[in-house]
């Protein structure tokens, strides 16, 4: 059985549940995804299904990819992703898979690219407390002393210092599915997921 789909983060809102409970949710446009290629152990040494999501302009598609989509007989897709399956014979090229692959209440994991925050200091990047907010203090955002004296006379690897923050591949696990609306290609999940609004995400069964 296929365990995942490609989607797009639409943003956050909240749902009012029974007994006055308010649940923060993230809206994901999940699919529809088209089967572009079916990989079998006989031809590819492993079993998987290649899914395509979104639409891409012809002028922005390379010739090899355009030929790949033409061979499959499907329109140009913006994103391609493989998902392993146990029985590849259950899928065919051109088949559409929608959000009803998932059901409310089940657990999923979501993978996306976290927001890029550029070169950041230790207060923003690692949550350091910073220097004192008193008269004369000039080290409000500085990391402070990092020396290790005469021994070992070096800075240890992995020391938390300023640097590039964000824009990393991030996976959040055990997220609860609150609602699935296949007719709108929409999934609502509890809490936040990685990435900015409009970012591509991979949703898989936990």
Secondary structure by P-SEA (a helix, b strand, c coil): ccccbbbbbccccccccccbbbbbbbbbbccccccccccccccccbbbbbbbcbbbbcccccaaaaaaaaaaccccccbbbbbbbccccccccccccccccccccccbbbbbbccccccccccccccccccccccccccccccccccccccccccccccccccccccccccccccccccccccccbbbbcccccccccbbbbbbcc
